[in-house]
Amino acid sequence: MSVGVVVHVQPRASRSAVVGRHADAVKIRLAAPPVDGAANAELVRFVAECLRVPERDVTIVRGAAARRKVIRVAGMRADEVSRALLDQR
């Protein structure tokens, strides 16, 4: 399994959605403010919903306090996660 998928998050959007690519990252708009971990919680919830996996399987590996994060989904390769998220558009 690879390290994880790079995501670029944009908090405070009107709704959570995958919007495409941002350089080498998957760009995700989140309907949560970057306050008290709300955006991170929404990212985990949204990715789990998109991939139809339990939230416990989604982990923020790096960048919890940044817009650019690395996420890992248990049991899935990074390329599978990236492709599945981009298919949500």
Summary of the structure (lengths in Angstrom):
residues: 89
radius of gyration: 11.5
end to end distance: 24.9
largest distance: 33.8
contacts: 263
relative contact order: 0.27
helix: 29%
strand: 31%
